Amino acid sequence: MTRISRGYVARRRRTKIRLFASSFRGAHSRLTRTIIQQKVRALDSAHRDRDSQKINFRRLWVTRINAVIREKGVSYSYSRLINNLYKRQLLLNRKILAQIAILNRKCLYMISNEILK
């Protein structure tokens, strides 16, 4: 039986996969089967790490807010600040509060003092 040349379809598919893996090292950027395995692994890691990135940033924001709040007085803490914010129905998320804490501490102190009154 004679060999049939498959044409351009398979080559085009492999080229597209190779473009994704062009930055990989060694066989991970040259061999088709290895490229496919690494692509699956890379996309899986990216999906997983997007979730963990959100968790890590929220943790960072909470730490920053807590550090700035505790500078003013030891009796006042992050949890009390957030609780009082909810009681007053002030809708400021942790990202914005952390930016205020870093860029303008006096503004955060003013917010916390207004909440306490």
ABEGO torsion letter per residue (X at the ends): XBBBBAEAAAAAAAAAAAAAAAABBEAAAABAAAAAAAAAAAAAAAAAAAAAAAAAAAAAAAAAAAAAAAAABAABBAAAAAAAAAAAGBBBBAAAAAAAAAABAAAAAAAAAAAAX
